[in-house]
Structures are given as structure tokens and as C-alpha cells.
Amino acid sequence: MWLDPKEMSEWAYRYCKDVKDIPERRELITTSKWAYNYCKEIGDIPEIRKYITGSYWAYCYCRDVKDRHEVRKYIKEGECG
């Protein structure tokens, strides 16, 4: 049984955070929420940052990690903050 992308992203994030941050697991983090958590808590790297495309998570990234145009462009006016 395969996990859906949200479950797989969470599992991969938790593995990288709690066990070992390795590229084979890191590449499974493909949803905004878990990509944001990775960038905030493990490391802000472009290969993960590119998955932060949801308005709320883009807002959180710009607020909590770094205000980058490549992420800020996903924030929809009136949705966040």
C-alpha cells in the first residue's frame, strides 16, 4: 500500500528530522506544509523550498525563514496575515 503525497511528505520530513537527513528521503518532501517545516527546522535549501507553493505556507516561510521573491509570489492577498 502506497502513501498519498501528503502522508509521504510528512513521513519523509520526520525521517530527515529525527533519523537522518539523506537525499533519498528528502526528495519525497513535496507538499507545502512539510517543505516549509523542513526549511524552517532542518535547512533552507532550494530543492525543498521549491515545493512551498501554498499561500499560507508561503506566508509562513517569508515570515519565519526568509522573505524570498520566489516564495512570496505564491502569497494570495487577503489569505494570510
A tleap script that builds the chain and sets N, CA, C and O, in Angstrom:
source leaprc.protein.ff14SB
mol = sequence {
  NMET TRP LEU ASP PRO LYS GLU MET SER GLU
  TRP ALA TYR ARG TYR CYS LYS ASP VAL LYS
  ASP ILE PRO GLU ARG ARG GLU LEU ILE THR
  THR SER LYS TRP ALA TYR ASN TYR CYS LYS
  GLU ILE GLY ASP ILE PRO GLU ILE ARG LYS
  TYR ILE THR GLY SER TYR TRP ALA TYR CYS
  TYR CYS ARG ASP VAL LYS ASP ARG HIE GLU
  VAL ARG LYS TYR ILE LYS GLU GLY GLU CYS
  CGLY
}
set mol.1.N position { 0.840 -1.192 0.000 }
set mol.1.CA position { 0.000 0.000 0.000 }
set mol.1.C position { 0.883 1.252 0.000 }
set mol.1.O position { 1.780 1.393 0.831 }
set mol.2.N position { 0.617 2.141 -0.930 }
set mol.2.CA position { 1.392 3.374 -1.047 }
set mol.2.C position { 0.726 4.491 -0.260 }
set mol.2.O position { -0.499 4.547 -0.157 }
set mol.3.N position { 1.534 5.367 0.285 }
set mol.3.CA position { 1.017 6.544 0.977 }
set mol.3.C position { 0.701 7.625 -0.042 }
set mol.3.O position { 1.339 7.700 -1.093 }
set mol.4.N position { -0.284 8.463 0.266 }
set mol.4.CA position { -0.532 9.591 -0.625 }
set mol.4.C position { 0.587 10.624 -0.429 }
set mol.4.O position { 1.326 10.539 0.552 }
set mol.5.N position { 0.727 11.598 -1.342 }
set mol.5.CA position { 1.844 12.551 -1.264 }
set mol.5.C position { 1.928 13.302 0.068 }
set mol.5.O position { 3.027 13.578 0.548 }
set mol.6.N position { 0.780 13.636 0.669 }
set mol.6.CA position { 0.813 14.345 1.954 }
set mol.6.C position { 1.393 13.464 3.044 }
set mol.6.O position { 2.227 13.910 3.832 }
set mol.7.N position { 0.957 12.220 3.092 }
set mol.7.CA position { 1.483 11.306 4.103 }
set mol.7.C position { 2.956 10.996 3.847 }
set mol.7.O position { 3.747 10.916 4.787 }
set mol.8.N position { 3.317 10.825 2.603 }
set mol.8.CA position { 4.709 10.538 2.254 }
set mol.8.C position { 5.605 11.722 2.624 }
set mol.8.O position { 6.706 11.529 3.140 }
set mol.9.N position { 5.138 12.940 2.363 }
set mol.9.CA position { 5.916 14.127 2.706 }
set mol.9.C position { 6.136 14.225 4.205 }
set mol.9.O position { 7.243 14.517 4.658 }
set mol.10.N position { 5.084 13.980 4.974 }
set mol.10.CA position { 5.224 14.048 6.431 }
set mol.10.C position { 6.198 12.976 6.919 }
set mol.10.O position { 7.084 13.261 7.725 }
set mol.11.N position { 6.036 11.758 6.439 }
set mol.11.CA position { 6.918 10.669 6.841 }
set mol.11.C position { 8.376 11.015 6.511 }
set mol.11.O position { 9.262 10.834 7.346 }
set mol.12.N position { 8.620 11.508 5.299 }
set mol.12.CA position { 9.987 11.836 4.875 }
set mol.12.C position { 10.563 12.970 5.720 }
set mol.12.O position { 11.727 12.919 6.118 }
set mol.13.N position { 9.750 13.998 5.996 }
set mol.13.CA position { 10.202 15.108 6.842 }
set mol.13.C position { 10.611 14.584 8.219 }
set mol.13.O position { 11.688 14.908 8.719 }
set mol.14.N position { 9.748 13.778 8.821 }
set mol.14.CA position { 10.035 13.259 10.166 }
set mol.14.C position { 11.283 12.362 10.151 }
set mol.14.O position { 12.069 12.384 11.098 }
set mol.15.N position { 11.463 11.592 9.106 }
set mol.15.CA position { 12.659 10.758 8.982 }
set mol.15.C position { 13.902 11.644 8.936 }
set mol.15.O position { 14.871 11.401 9.655 }
set mol.16.N position { 13.869 12.682 8.079 }
set mol.16.CA position { 15.022 13.578 7.947 }
set mol.16.C position { 15.313 14.303 9.262 }
set mol.16.O position { 16.471 14.515 9.620 }
set mol.17.N position { 14.269 14.672 9.963 }
set mol.17.CA position { 14.442 15.410 11.218 }
set mol.17.C position { 14.899 14.505 12.358 }
set mol.17.O position { 15.792 14.870 13.122 }
set mol.18.N position { 14.298 13.341 12.474 }
set mol.18.CA position { 14.525 12.503 13.649 }
set mol.18.C position { 15.572 11.390 13.463 }
set mol.18.O position { 16.178 10.942 14.436 }
set mol.19.N position { 15.780 10.952 12.233 }
set mol.19.CA position { 16.695 9.834 12.000 }
set mol.19.C position { 17.948 10.317 11.282 }
set mol.19.O position { 19.027 10.377 11.872 }
set mol.20.N position { 17.799 10.659 10.009 }
set mol.20.CA position { 18.957 11.101 9.224 }
set mol.20.C position { 18.475 11.849 7.991 }
set mol.20.O position { 17.585 11.386 7.277 }
set mol.21.N position { 19.063 12.995 7.751 }
set mol.21.CA position { 18.708 13.804 6.585 }
set mol.21.C position { 19.520 13.321 5.389 }
set mol.21.O position { 20.687 13.678 5.228 }
set mol.22.N position { 18.891 12.512 4.566 }
set mol.22.CA position { 19.574 11.981 3.389 }
set mol.22.C position { 18.759 12.319 2.135 }
set mol.22.O position { 17.532 12.392 2.195 }
set mol.23.N position { 19.432 12.523 1.009 }
set mol.23.CA position { 18.743 12.918 -0.223 }
set mol.23.C position { 17.616 11.984 -0.648 }
set mol.23.O position { 16.602 12.445 -1.171 }
set mol.24.N position { 17.774 10.693 -0.435 }
set mol.24.CA position { 16.747 9.734 -0.857 }
set mol.24.C position { 15.425 9.960 -0.121 }
set mol.24.O position { 14.355 9.743 -0.690 }
set mol.25.N position { 15.491 10.383 1.113 }
set mol.25.CA position { 14.270 10.676 1.875 }
set mol.25.C position { 13.812 12.110 1.602 }
set mol.25.O position { 12.620 12.375 1.446 }
set mol.26.N position { 14.759 13.009 1.549 }
set mol.26.CA position { 14.457 14.429 1.345 }
set mol.26.C position { 13.665 14.653 0.058 }
set mol.26.O position { 12.783 15.511 0.023 }
set mol.27.N position { 13.959 13.905 -0.988 }
set mol.27.CA position { 13.280 14.114 -2.275 }
set mol.27.C position { 11.799 13.737 -2.229 }
set mol.27.O position { 11.060 14.042 -3.166 }
set mol.28.N position { 11.358 13.085 -1.167 }
set mol.28.CA position { 9.944 12.722 -1.018 }
set mol.28.C position { 9.119 13.834 -0.369 }
set mol.28.O position { 7.896 13.723 -0.282 }
set mol.29.N position { 9.771 14.895 0.082 }
set mol.29.CA position { 9.063 16.022 0.697 }
set mol.29.C position { 8.596 16.945 -0.419 }
set mol.29.O position { 9.370 17.743 -0.948 }
set mol.30.N position { 7.320 16.826 -0.767 }
set mol.30.CA position { 6.819 17.546 -1.946 }
set mol.30.C position { 5.552 18.353 -1.674 }
set mol.30.O position { 4.924 18.824 -2.622 }
set mol.31.N position { 5.159 18.525 -0.427 }
set mol.31.CA position { 3.975 19.333 -0.135 }
set mol.31.C position { 4.395 20.586 0.624 }
set mol.31.O position { 5.402 20.581 1.332 }
set mol.32.N position { 3.625 21.652 0.476 }
set mol.32.CA position { 3.967 22.954 1.054 }
set mol.32.C position { 4.228 22.895 2.550 }
set mol.32.O position { 5.231 23.424 3.028 }
set mol.33.N position { 3.335 22.259 3.289 }
set mol.33.CA position { 3.460 22.229 4.753 }
set mol.33.C position { 4.773 21.601 5.193 }
set mol.33.O position { 5.486 22.165 6.023 }
set mol.34.N position { 5.090 20.453 4.649 }
set mol.34.CA position { 6.290 19.745 5.101 }
set mol.34.C position { 7.556 20.352 4.510 }
set mol.34.O position { 8.619 20.271 5.125 }
set mol.35.N position { 7.462 20.955 3.335 }
set mol.35.CA position { 8.614 21.676 2.790 }
set mol.35.C position { 8.919 22.897 3.660 }
set mol.35.O position { 10.080 23.187 3.946 }
set mol.36.N position { 7.875 23.605 4.077 }
set mol.36.CA position { 8.057 24.750 4.992 }
set mol.36.C position { 8.725 24.287 6.285 }
set mol.36.O position { 9.701 24.888 6.733 }
set mol.37.N position { 8.196 23.218 6.883 }
set mol.37.CA position { 8.767 22.717 8.135 }
set mol.37.C position { 10.233 22.325 7.953 }
set mol.37.O position { 11.062 22.592 8.824 }
set mol.38.N position { 10.551 21.695 6.829 }
set mol.38.CA position { 11.938 21.319 6.568 }
set mol.38.C position { 12.817 22.566 6.521 }
set mol.38.O position { 13.849 22.629 7.191 }
set mol.39.N position { 12.407 23.561 5.728 }
set mol.39.CA position { 13.217 24.774 5.584 }
set mol.39.C position { 13.379 25.509 6.908 }
set mol.39.O position { 14.439 26.071 7.186 }
set mol.40.N position { 12.352 25.503 7.708 }
set mol.40.CA position { 12.413 26.206 8.992 }
set mol.40.C position { 13.242 25.441 10.022 }
set mol.40.O position { 14.006 26.054 10.768 }
set mol.41.N position { 13.110 24.132 10.078 }
set mol.41.CA position { 13.697 23.379 11.180 }
set mol.41.C position { 14.961 22.585 10.826 }
set mol.41.O position { 15.764 22.282 11.709 }
set mol.42.N position { 15.142 22.253 9.560 }
set mol.42.CA position { 16.299 21.433 9.196 }
set mol.42.C position { 17.303 22.238 8.377 }
set mol.42.O position { 18.481 22.312 8.727 }
set mol.43.N position { 16.834 22.838 7.288 }
set mol.43.CA position { 17.727 23.629 6.458 }
set mol.43.C position { 16.984 24.228 5.279 }
set mol.43.O position { 16.160 23.565 4.648 }
set mol.44.N position { 17.275 25.467 4.991 }
set mol.44.CA position { 16.608 26.179 3.897 }
set mol.44.C position { 17.372 25.922 2.606 }
set mol.44.O position { 18.326 26.631 2.285 }
set mol.45.N position { 16.944 24.903 1.870 }
set mol.45.CA position { 17.632 24.558 0.632 }
set mol.45.C position { 16.667 24.650 -0.558 }
set mol.45.O position { 15.486 24.326 -0.430 }
set mol.46.N position { 17.171 25.091 -1.706 }
set mol.46.CA position { 16.318 25.301 -2.879 }
set mol.46.C position { 15.530 24.071 -3.310 }
set mol.46.O position { 14.382 24.202 -3.735 }
set mol.47.N position { 16.111 22.883 -3.213 }
set mol.47.CA position { 15.418 21.683 -3.686 }
set mol.47.C position { 14.162 21.392 -2.874 }
set mol.47.O position { 13.259 20.721 -3.374 }
set mol.48.N position { 14.078 21.868 -1.658 }
set mol.48.CA position { 12.881 21.718 -0.838 }
set mol.48.C position { 12.017 22.973 -0.945 }
set mol.48.O position { 10.795 22.882 -1.058 }
set mol.49.N position { 12.649 24.134 -0.910 }
set mol.49.CA position { 11.930 25.414 -0.960 }
set mol.49.C position { 11.000 25.498 -2.166 }
set mol.49.O position { 9.945 26.127 -2.079 }
set mol.50.N position { 11.360 24.888 -3.275 }
set mol.50.CA position { 10.549 24.983 -4.493 }
set mol.50.C position { 9.154 24.386 -4.322 }
set mol.50.O position { 8.266 24.659 -5.131 }
set mol.51.N position { 8.949 23.582 -3.291 }
set mol.51.CA position { 7.639 22.973 -3.060 }
set mol.51.C position { 6.726 23.829 -2.178 }
set mol.51.O position { 5.569 23.472 -1.958 }
set mol.52.N position { 7.228 24.938 -1.680 }
set mol.52.CA position { 6.384 25.814 -0.874 }
set mol.52.C position { 5.596 26.709 -1.830 }
set mol.52.O position { 6.043 27.795 -2.197 }
set mol.53.N position { 4.439 26.240 -2.218 }
set mol.53.CA position { 3.622 26.951 -3.206 }
set mol.53.C position { 2.241 27.321 -2.676 }
set mol.53.O position { 1.537 28.110 -3.308 }
set mol.54.N position { 1.842 26.780 -1.549 }
set mol.54.CA position { 0.552 27.129 -0.958 }
set mol.54.C position { 0.627 28.498 -0.318 }
set mol.54.O position { 1.631 28.831 0.311 }
set mol.55.N position { -0.410 29.293 -0.465 }
set mol.55.CA position { -0.421 30.663 0.022 }
set mol.55.C position { -0.074 30.767 1.509 }
set mol.55.O position { 0.793 31.554 1.889 }
set mol.56.N position { -0.733 29.996 2.332 }
set mol.56.CA position { -0.488 30.073 3.780 }
set mol.56.C position { 0.950 29.699 4.115 }
set mol.56.O position { 1.604 30.393 4.893 }
set mol.57.N position { 1.451 28.607 3.535 }
set mol.57.CA position { 2.805 28.157 3.855 }
set mol.57.C position { 3.858 29.091 3.280 }
set mol.57.O position { 4.928 29.250 3.867 }
set mol.58.N position { 3.572 29.712 2.138 }
set mol.58.CA position { 4.485 30.719 1.580 }
set mol.58.C position { 4.570 31.922 2.521 }
set mol.58.O position { 5.652 32.454 2.769 }
set mol.59.N position { 3.427 32.336 3.032 }
set mol.59.CA position { 3.400 33.439 4.002 }
set mol.59.C position { 4.234 33.090 5.237 }
set mol.59.O position { 5.050 33.895 5.686 }
set mol.60.N position { 4.029 31.892 5.780 }
set mol.60.CA position { 4.780 31.461 6.962 }
set mol.60.C position { 6.277 31.414 6.679 }
set mol.60.O position { 7.085 31.807 7.521 }
set mol.61.N position { 6.646 30.931 5.492 }
set mol.61.CA position { 8.059 30.875 5.131 }
set mol.61.C position { 8.654 32.286 5.118 }
set mol.61.O position { 9.701 32.528 5.720 }
set mol.62.N position { 7.988 33.208 4.435 }
set mol.62.CA position { 8.507 34.574 4.346 }
set mol.62.C position { 8.575 35.241 5.716 }
set mol.62.O position { 9.468 36.048 5.973 }
set mol.63.N position { 7.645 34.909 6.581 }
set mol.63.CA position { 7.623 35.466 7.938 }
set mol.63.C position { 8.684 34.828 8.826 }
set mol.63.O position { 9.361 35.528 9.579 }
set mol.64.N position { 8.836 33.517 8.748 }
set mol.64.CA position { 9.652 32.781 9.718 }
set mol.64.C position { 11.054 32.407 9.250 }
set mol.64.O position { 11.945 32.209 10.076 }
set mol.65.N position { 11.262 32.309 7.941 }
set mol.65.CA position { 12.558 31.851 7.445 }
set mol.65.C position { 13.273 32.997 6.734 }
set mol.65.O position { 14.257 33.536 7.241 }
set mol.66.N position { 12.773 33.361 5.564 }
set mol.66.CA position { 13.375 34.464 4.806 }
set mol.66.C position { 12.388 34.933 3.751 }
set mol.66.O position { 11.710 34.130 3.111 }
set mol.67.N position { 12.321 36.227 3.584 }
set mol.67.CA position { 11.420 36.791 2.587 }
set mol.67.C position { 12.089 36.700 1.216 }
set mol.67.O position { 12.922 37.532 0.859 }
set mol.68.N position { 11.716 35.692 0.472 }
set mol.68.CA position { 12.282 35.461 -0.866 }
set mol.68.C position { 11.184 35.635 -1.910 }
set mol.68.O position { 10.066 35.149 -1.739 }
set mol.69.N position { 11.514 36.328 -2.980 }
set mol.69.CA position { 10.542 36.569 -4.053 }
set mol.69.C position { 9.990 35.263 -4.617 }
set mol.69.O position { 8.796 35.158 -4.894 }
set mol.70.N position { 10.851 34.278 -4.784 }
set mol.70.CA position { 10.428 33.009 -5.372 }
set mol.70.C position { 9.332 32.326 -4.555 }
set mol.70.O position { 8.555 31.543 -5.102 }
set mol.71.N position { 9.261 32.610 -3.263 }
set mol.71.CA position { 8.212 32.045 -2.411 }
set mol.71.C position { 7.089 33.059 -2.230 }
set mol.71.O position { 5.913 32.697 -2.266 }
set mol.72.N position { 7.444 34.321 -2.035 }
set mol.72.CA position { 6.446 35.385 -1.809 }
set mol.72.C position { 5.413 35.446 -2.925 }
set mol.72.O position { 4.260 35.798 -2.675 }
set mol.73.N position { 5.800 35.112 -4.146 }
set mol.73.CA position { 4.873 35.213 -5.275 }
set mol.73.C position { 3.652 34.305 -5.128 }
set mol.73.O position { 2.658 34.493 -5.830 }
set mol.74.N position { 3.715 33.327 -4.229 }
set mol.74.CA position { 2.587 32.411 -4.024 }
set mol.74.C position { 1.575 32.914 -2.983 }
set mol.74.O position { 0.506 32.326 -2.822 }
set mol.75.N position { 1.912 33.987 -2.288 }
set mol.75.CA position { 1.000 34.504 -1.274 }
set mol.75.C position { -0.135 35.258 -1.963 }
set mol.75.O position { 0.096 36.201 -2.720 }
set mol.76.N position { -1.342 34.832 -1.692 }
set mol.76.CA position { -2.511 35.487 -2.265 }
set mol.76.C position { -3.025 36.545 -1.303 }
set mol.76.O position { -3.199 36.286 -0.112 }
set mol.77.N position { -3.262 37.718 -1.819 }
set mol.77.CA position { -3.715 38.829 -0.984 }
set mol.77.C position { -4.992 38.471 -0.243 }
set mol.77.O position { -5.922 37.900 -0.812 }
set mol.78.N position { -5.019 38.815 1.031 }
set mol.78.CA position { -6.187 38.582 1.843 }
set mol.78.C position { -6.265 37.189 2.453 }
set mol.78.O position { -7.117 36.943 3.306 }
set mol.79.N position { -5.404 36.281 2.038 }
set mol.79.CA position { -5.441 34.921 2.598 }
set mol.79.C position { -4.606 34.776 3.860 }
set mol.79.O position { -4.912 33.950 4.720 }
set mol.80.N position { -3.559 35.572 3.974 }
set mol.80.CA position { -2.631 35.398 5.085 }
set mol.80.C position { -2.266 36.728 5.692 }
set mol.80.O position { -1.968 37.703 5.002 }
set mol.81.N position { -2.300 36.731 7.012 }
set mol.81.CA position { -1.834 37.878 7.776 }
set mol.81.C position { -2.406 39.166 7.426 }
set mol.81.O position { -2.058 40.180 8.031 }
savepdb mol mol.pdb
quit
